Amino acid sequence: MTTENKKPQPASILVVDDTLANLQLLAGLLKDRGYRVRVAPSGTLALQAVHAEPPDLILLDINMPELNGYEVCERLKADPQLAEIPVLFISALNETLDKVKAFGVGGVDYITKPFQFEEVEARVATHLELRRQKRELKESNERLRELERLRDNLVHMIVHDMRSPLMVISGHLELMAMEPLPAQAAQCAKKALAATRTLIEMVSSMLDVSKMEAGQMQLNLSPCDWAALAGDALRTLDPLKRNRQLLLEVPATPIPLTCDAELISRVMQNLLANAIKFTREDGTIRVGLVTAGSAAVRVFVEDNGPGIPPEYREKVFEKFGQVKAPGQRRKYSTGLGLTFCKLAVEAHGGEIGVESEVGRGSTFWFELPLHGPSPGGTAGPMRAQAA
């Protein structure tokens, strides 16, 4: 059994004009060029014809009784199913053509009477080709989105399954560290445990980013002591600091803050780990909190590392976005850490950013509302829940 390739149908054109002679002329000329042509002698009948069978292109007279061309075009563009159909207005030379209005209601071009058919044919062919390209681009984008969805689902499944064996490895390495080992073996076990914990953090960040993007993670809001959160984050990363100075600047008067303590603590740890990674071993990292207006606070992590060029300051927060430090081989973030920070902060109704000067260092900051996300307000993709 053989399958014959179907030939593509010729483009469909609807010609709308209340003058019978114009309809016959345009329809005949277009049919001679191989197009499928329908005609409508009024705006009302044109709308009925379009809804019954949407054409690939419409030639639309402006001056018609009942509904003029502008009104017909406005109604077409108001319908999402029909809005993409290109409309070319028809106007006589002795008529007033309001070009601004024609384009304003959604027309893509115009032709004038009496017709020069070479011009009509050229304009029709051009806009049909543009429409074909738009359709192909839209289909390609839809296929890409579907492939991205499949990729994300596959990555999520793999990462989810990685977490359990990593926890087992981490547990056994912790048991090994408790046993008396030769110095070299103890050092190897310590490095392996640190690497495993890094992997677990990466896995957790990826899973949490997926949950936040899907709106499946809830905020557990409660009053928090920011100084305690920051202090815990500093102590957690103390083994990584070596000779770097980690300075915590606590306000003289405590500032009450309502947030999800676990998430904000992880945001702090991510920002601090990034700062440590890009600060030379004799460098200094400052962490602090200041008020930002009467209803918000700003947390900052300042380092004196290599800095980030202006063109990369937004990219570092993108999912899997990595940027090389100037003159170094290391890259900012794992591609997930700063994305997690961004989503977690925005879920609180806050914002995050970075100020940097190449060669002088960077200051990552985020602002949070003092009392948590506003009820009913925009608070990112996660749902807030009071503890």
Backbone torsions as a table, in degrees:
resi	resn	phi	psi	omega
1	MET	NA	127.1	-178.2
2	THR	-105.7	146.8	178.5
3	THR	-111.3	120.0	179.9
4	GLU	-84.0	140.4	176.3
5	ASN	-72.2	128.9	178.8
6	LYS	-76.1	131.9	176.8
7	LYS	-76.2	138.7	178.5
8	PRO	-63.1	138.9	178.6
9	GLN	-69.9	146.7	175.1
10	PRO	-64.8	155.0	-177.8
11	ALA	-61.7	146.6	179.4
12	SER	-100.6	130.4	-178.4
13	ILE	-125.8	133.8	174.1
14	LEU	-106.5	124.1	178.5
15	VAL	-105.5	124.9	-176.8
16	VAL	-119.8	117.5	-180.0
17	ASP	-161.9	138.5	-179.9
18	ASP	-85.8	0.8	176.6
19	THR	-101.9	116.2	-174.7
20	LEU	-59.0	-39.6	-178.3
21	ALA	-61.6	-41.2	178.8
22	ASN	-64.6	-41.5	178.9
23	LEU	-59.7	-47.8	-178.0
24	GLN	-64.2	-41.2	-178.6
25	LEU	-64.1	-53.1	-177.5
26	LEU	-65.2	-42.9	-179.2
27	ALA	-61.5	-43.5	-180.0
28	GLY	-64.2	-44.7	-178.9
29	LEU	-64.2	-41.5	-178.5
30	LEU	-71.2	-37.4	177.0
31	LYS	-63.4	-37.4	178.2
32	ASP	-62.0	-25.2	179.2
33	ARG	-90.4	5.8	174.2
34	GLY	94.4	3.3	179.6
35	TYR	-80.6	152.8	169.8
36	ARG	-86.8	122.3	-171.4
37	VAL	-122.8	133.4	169.0
38	ARG	-120.6	157.6	-178.8
39	VAL	-127.6	152.9	175.8
40	ALA	-142.0	127.1	-176.3
41	PRO	-87.1	3.1	179.5
42	SER	-154.0	163.6	178.8
43	GLY	-65.7	-37.9	-179.7
44	THR	-63.6	-47.4	178.7
45	LEU	-66.2	-31.8	177.8
46	ALA	-63.0	-44.4	179.7
47	LEU	-63.1	-40.0	178.1
48	GLN	-63.4	-41.5	-179.3
49	ALA	-66.1	-40.0	-179.6
50	VAL	-66.0	-42.4	179.2
51	HIS	-67.2	-34.3	-179.9
52	ALA	-69.9	-41.1	-179.8
53	GLU	-153.6	96.7	-177.6
54	PRO	-59.5	127.6	178.6
55	PRO	-83.1	173.7	175.9
56	ASP	-83.0	-22.3	-177.5
57	LEU	-160.1	149.5	-179.9
58	ILE	-125.6	129.7	168.1
59	LEU	-99.8	116.9	-166.9
60	LEU	-125.5	117.7	176.4
61	ASP	-69.0	146.3	-178.4
62	ILE	-86.1	-53.8	-173.3
63	ASN	-88.7	97.6	177.4
64	MET	-135.6	150.9	176.3
65	PRO	-69.4	166.3	-178.2
66	GLU	62.7	-84.9	177.8
67	LEU	-109.7	121.1	176.3
68	ASN	-83.9	175.0	-175.4
69	GLY	-60.8	-38.4	179.4
70	TYR	-61.1	-43.9	-178.1
71	GLU	-66.8	-40.7	177.5
72	VAL	-61.3	-45.1	-178.8
73	CYS	-63.4	-41.5	179.0
74	GLU	-59.4	-42.4	-179.8
75	ARG	-66.9	-38.4	177.8
76	LEU	-63.3	-45.6	-176.8
77	LYS	-70.7	-20.1	178.2
78	ALA	-78.1	-12.3	-179.9
79	ASP	-100.7	113.8	-177.8
80	PRO	-56.2	-29.0	-178.7
81	GLN	-74.1	-20.9	-174.9
82	LEU	-115.7	-8.2	-170.4
83	ALA	-62.8	-25.0	-176.5
84	GLU	-82.5	-8.0	-179.3
85	ILE	-70.5	122.4	179.5
86	PRO	-69.3	135.8	179.9
87	VAL	-116.3	122.8	174.6
88	LEU	-108.0	119.9	-178.8
89	PHE	-77.9	148.9	175.7
90	ILE	-114.2	131.1	179.6
91	SER	-145.5	140.2	176.6
92	ALA	-77.6	151.0	-179.2
93	LEU	-59.3	-31.6	-178.3
94	ASN	-88.4	4.7	177.0
95	GLU	-101.2	155.1	178.0
96	THR	-83.5	117.3	177.7
97	LEU	-102.8	112.1	177.7
98	ASP	-84.5	91.3	-174.2
99	LYS	-63.5	-38.2	179.9
100	VAL	-62.0	-44.5	179.4
101	LYS	-66.4	-39.3	-179.3
102	ALA	-58.8	-46.1	178.6
103	PHE	-74.6	-31.0	-179.4
104	GLY	-65.6	-33.5	179.6
105	VAL	-86.1	-2.5	173.8
106	GLY	117.7	2.6	176.7
107	GLY	-67.3	149.0	-178.5
108	VAL	-104.9	-16.4	-177.3
109	ASP	-169.8	177.9	176.6
110	TYR	-150.2	155.0	173.9
111	ILE	-130.8	156.2	-175.3
112	THR	-117.6	150.2	173.7
113	LYS	-93.7	147.8	-5.1
114	PRO	-67.0	148.4	-171.8
115	PHE	-75.5	136.2	164.7
116	GLN	-103.3	104.9	-166.2
117	PHE	-64.9	-28.3	176.0
118	GLU	-59.0	-39.3	178.4
119	GLU	-68.6	-44.2	179.0
120	VAL	-58.4	-48.1	-178.1
121	GLU	-61.6	-40.9	-179.2
122	ALA	-65.7	-43.7	-179.0
123	ARG	-68.4	-41.6	178.0
124	VAL	-61.4	-48.2	-178.6
125	ALA	-61.5	-40.4	-179.2
126	THR	-62.3	-47.2	-175.8
127	HIS	-75.9	-27.3	172.5
128	LEU	-67.7	-39.3	177.6
129	GLU	-66.0	-41.1	177.0
130	LEU	-61.3	-41.1	179.9
131	ARG	-66.0	-41.2	178.1
132	ARG	-59.1	-43.6	-179.8
133	GLN	-65.9	-38.3	178.0
134	LYS	-63.4	-41.9	178.8
135	ARG	-61.7	-44.9	-179.8
136	GLU	-63.6	-39.8	178.7
137	LEU	-65.0	-41.8	178.7
138	LYS	-62.7	-44.1	178.6
139	GLU	-63.2	-40.0	178.2
140	SER	-63.9	-42.1	178.5
141	ASN	-63.1	-40.4	178.7
142	GLU	-64.3	-40.4	177.7
143	ARG	-65.1	-39.8	178.5
144	LEU	-63.8	-42.1	178.9
145	ARG	-62.8	-39.2	178.7
146	GLU	-66.4	-41.7	177.6
147	LEU	-64.1	-38.7	177.6
148	GLU	-64.4	-39.5	178.8
149	ARG	-63.7	-44.4	178.5
150	LEU	-63.7	-41.0	178.4
151	ARG	-61.8	-46.1	-179.0
152	ASP	-62.3	-40.8	179.0
153	ASN	-64.0	-41.0	179.7
154	LEU	-65.7	-45.6	179.2
155	VAL	-60.7	-44.4	-179.1
156	HIS	-60.8	-42.7	-179.7
157	MET	-63.4	-45.8	-179.1
158	ILE	-63.9	-46.0	-178.1
159	VAL	-64.6	-40.6	178.5
160	HIS	-59.6	-42.1	-179.6
161	ASP	-72.6	-20.4	179.2
162	MET	-74.2	-26.3	-170.4
163	ARG	-62.9	-44.2	-177.0
164	SER	-61.8	-52.0	179.0
165	PRO	-62.3	-32.5	177.8
166	LEU	-66.1	-38.0	178.0
167	MET	-66.0	-36.9	177.6
168	VAL	-64.5	-46.6	178.9
169	ILE	-59.7	-44.9	-179.8
170	SER	-60.7	-42.7	179.6
171	GLY	-61.9	-43.4	179.7
172	HIS	-67.5	-36.5	177.8
173	LEU	-67.2	-35.7	176.4
174	GLU	-65.1	-39.0	176.6
175	LEU	-64.7	-39.6	177.8
176	MET	-62.1	-39.5	-178.1
177	ALA	-65.4	-22.1	179.9
178	MET	-81.9	-14.4	-178.7
179	GLU	-91.9	151.0	175.1
180	PRO	-69.3	120.7	-178.3
181	LEU	-127.1	156.3	171.8
182	PRO	-58.1	153.5	-173.5
183	ALA	-55.4	-44.5	-177.7
184	GLN	-67.4	-40.8	178.9
185	ALA	-65.4	-39.9	178.8
186	ALA	-63.0	-40.3	178.9
187	GLN	-65.5	-41.6	178.2
188	CYS	-63.3	-42.7	179.4
189	ALA	-63.5	-38.7	179.2
190	LYS	-63.9	-43.6	179.3
191	LYS	-66.6	-40.0	179.3
192	ALA	-64.0	-39.4	179.1
193	LEU	-65.9	-41.8	179.2
194	ALA	-63.2	-42.3	179.2
195	ALA	-65.4	-39.1	179.4
196	THR	-65.5	-41.2	178.1
197	ARG	-64.3	-35.9	176.4
198	THR	-63.5	-42.4	178.0
199	LEU	-63.6	-41.4	178.9
200	ILE	-62.3	-40.3	178.4
201	GLU	-64.9	-41.1	178.1
202	MET	-63.2	-43.4	178.5
203	VAL	-62.4	-44.4	179.9
204	SER	-62.5	-41.7	179.3
205	SER	-62.8	-42.6	-179.2
206	MET	-64.0	-43.3	179.1
207	LEU	-65.1	-40.7	-179.6
208	ASP	-68.8	-38.3	177.2
209	VAL	-61.1	-42.8	178.5
210	SER	-62.8	-41.7	179.1
211	LYS	-64.4	-42.7	-178.4
212	MET	-66.6	-40.5	179.4
213	GLU	-64.6	-32.5	-179.4
214	ALA	-89.0	-1.0	-179.6
215	GLY	69.6	30.0	-174.9
216	GLN	-107.4	8.0	179.1
217	MET	-115.8	133.5	-179.9
218	GLN	-100.1	146.4	173.1
219	LEU	-83.9	130.8	173.9
220	ASN	-100.5	90.3	-173.0
221	LEU	-82.9	139.2	176.4
222	SER	-161.3	157.8	175.3
223	PRO	-61.5	134.8	-175.1
224	CYS	-126.8	149.4	171.7
225	ASP	-96.8	102.8	-174.8
226	TRP	-61.9	-38.4	-179.5
227	ALA	-59.4	-38.8	178.7
228	ALA	-68.1	-41.0	178.1
229	LEU	-60.3	-47.2	-178.7
230	ALA	-65.4	-40.4	179.0
231	GLY	-62.3	-41.9	177.8
232	ASP	-63.1	-41.0	179.5
233	ALA	-62.9	-41.6	179.2
234	LEU	-64.3	-42.5	-179.6
235	ARG	-65.9	-36.7	179.9
236	THR	-61.3	-37.5	-176.5
237	LEU	-96.5	5.0	-177.7
238	ASP	-56.4	-38.2	179.9
239	PRO	-63.6	-18.7	-177.5
240	LEU	-91.4	-12.6	-169.2
241	LYS	-75.4	-26.7	-176.4
242	ARG	53.0	-119.3	-177.5
243	ASN	-93.3	4.6	179.5
244	ARG	-71.3	146.9	175.4
245	GLN	-93.1	126.8	175.3
246	LEU	-110.3	109.4	-175.3
247	LEU	-105.9	127.2	178.2
248	LEU	-106.9	121.3	-179.5
249	GLU	-106.6	104.5	-176.7
250	VAL	-98.7	133.4	178.6
251	PRO	-59.9	146.1	179.7
252	ALA	-61.5	-38.4	177.5
253	THR	-106.6	124.2	-178.7
254	PRO	-56.3	140.1	178.8
255	ILE	-109.1	117.0	-179.9
256	PRO	-67.2	140.7	-178.0
257	LEU	-143.4	130.3	175.9
258	THR	-105.1	121.9	-178.1
259	CYS	-161.7	177.1	170.8
260	ASP	-86.6	103.6	-171.2
261	ALA	-58.8	-40.2	-177.2
262	GLU	-65.3	-44.5	-179.1
263	LEU	-66.1	-45.7	-178.5
264	ILE	-66.2	-33.8	175.4
265	SER	-62.7	-41.1	178.3
266	ARG	-68.5	-34.2	174.9
267	VAL	-61.0	-46.3	178.9
268	MET	-60.0	-44.7	-179.0
269	GLN	-62.5	-40.8	178.8
270	ASN	-62.5	-46.7	-178.7
271	LEU	-65.9	-39.4	178.7
272	LEU	-67.7	-42.9	179.4
273	ALA	-61.7	-39.7	177.8
274	ASN	-63.9	-42.0	179.7
275	ALA	-64.2	-42.6	179.2
276	ILE	-62.1	-41.5	-177.5
277	LYS	-59.9	-34.4	-173.7
278	PHE	-110.6	14.7	175.9
279	THR	-109.8	131.7	-179.3
280	ARG	-61.0	159.7	-170.0
281	GLU	-65.2	-18.9	176.5
282	ASP	-104.3	16.7	-176.6
283	GLY	-85.9	-178.9	-176.7
284	THR	-129.1	138.8	176.3
285	ILE	-123.3	125.3	179.5
286	ARG	-107.5	134.1	176.8
287	VAL	-124.6	130.9	-178.1
288	GLY	-157.0	174.0	178.8
289	LEU	-137.8	134.5	177.2
290	VAL	-136.2	159.0	176.9
291	THR	-73.1	148.6	177.5
292	ALA	-128.8	85.5	-173.2
293	GLY	80.4	-162.6	-175.7
294	SER	-92.5	-11.6	-173.2
295	ALA	-129.8	15.0	-177.7
296	ALA	-146.9	162.9	175.5
297	VAL	-127.9	153.1	176.5
298	ARG	-119.5	126.7	175.8
299	VAL	-104.6	136.3	-179.5
300	PHE	-131.7	148.8	173.3
301	VAL	-128.2	111.2	-173.0
302	GLU	-112.1	130.9	177.7
303	ASP	-126.8	167.9	174.9
304	ASN	-116.2	46.1	178.5
305	GLY	-82.1	-158.7	-173.3
306	PRO	-74.5	-15.5	-179.2
307	GLY	83.3	167.7	-177.2
308	ILE	-123.3	126.2	176.9
309	PRO	-58.6	148.1	-175.9
310	PRO	-53.5	-38.3	-174.7
311	GLU	-70.2	-10.5	-177.7
312	TYR	-108.7	0.7	-171.5
313	ARG	-71.5	-23.2	174.1
314	GLU	-88.8	-33.4	-175.2
315	LYS	-64.6	-30.3	-177.0
316	VAL	-63.0	-20.3	179.9
317	PHE	-92.7	-5.3	-178.5
318	GLU	-75.9	152.0	178.6
319	LYS	-63.3	123.9	-178.0
320	PHE	63.7	14.3	177.3
321	GLY	-80.1	126.8	-179.8
322	GLN	-128.9	140.2	-178.4
323	VAL	-132.4	131.5	178.7
324	LYS	-76.8	139.9	174.7
325	ALA	-68.9	143.7	-179.6
326	PRO	-56.0	124.4	176.6
327	GLY	73.9	9.7	-179.4
328	GLN	-129.2	163.3	177.9
329	ARG	-92.0	-15.9	-178.2
330	ARG	-72.8	154.6	-178.7
331	LYS	-116.8	147.1	176.4
332	TYR	-70.0	123.6	173.9
333	SER	66.0	168.8	176.2
334	THR	-86.7	-1.8	-173.3
335	GLY	95.7	-5.9	-179.8
336	LEU	-128.6	-32.2	-174.9
337	GLY	-57.0	-49.9	-178.0
338	LEU	-75.0	-27.4	173.6
339	THR	-64.6	-43.2	176.0
340	PHE	-58.8	-45.3	179.8
341	CYS	-58.2	-45.9	-178.1
342	LYS	-61.0	-48.3	-178.4
343	LEU	-65.7	-40.7	-179.5
344	ALA	-65.3	-42.7	179.2
345	VAL	-66.6	-45.3	-179.3
346	GLU	-66.1	-29.3	176.3
347	ALA	-65.6	-24.5	175.9
348	HIS	-84.9	2.2	-175.9
349	GLY	81.8	17.1	-178.6
350	GLY	-107.1	-169.5	177.2
351	GLU	-142.2	160.0	-176.2
352	ILE	-136.3	151.6	179.2
353	GLY	-166.0	-176.2	-180.0
354	VAL	-143.1	139.5	172.0
355	GLU	-117.2	132.8	-172.2
356	SER	-151.6	153.1	174.1
357	GLU	-136.1	122.1	-177.3
358	VAL	-57.5	127.6	-180.0
359	GLY	88.3	-10.1	-177.0
360	ARG	-117.3	-17.5	179.7
361	GLY	119.9	179.5	-177.5
362	SER	-134.9	152.1	173.2
363	THR	-126.2	106.9	172.5
364	PHE	-86.0	137.4	-177.8
365	TRP	-140.3	155.5	169.5
366	PHE	-145.9	146.9	179.5
367	GLU	-113.8	138.8	179.1
368	LEU	-129.1	143.0	172.3
369	PRO	-67.2	140.0	-175.5
370	LEU	-58.0	-37.0	-172.4
371	HIS	-108.1	23.4	178.0
372	GLY	83.2	179.6	-179.1
373	PRO	-58.7	144.3	177.7
374	SER	-67.2	136.4	177.6
375	PRO	-59.2	126.4	178.9
376	GLY	78.3	-1.9	-178.9
377	GLY	-88.8	179.7	178.3
378	THR	-80.2	114.9	-176.7
379	ALA	-131.6	38.7	176.7
380	GLY	77.0	-174.2	-173.6
381	PRO	-80.7	-7.4	-179.2
382	MET	-94.1	163.0	179.7
383	ARG	-102.6	134.5	-180.0
384	ALA	-84.1	142.9	179.3
385	GLN	-144.1	123.7	180.0
386	ALA	-70.7	141.5	-179.7
387	ALA	-76.6	NA	NA
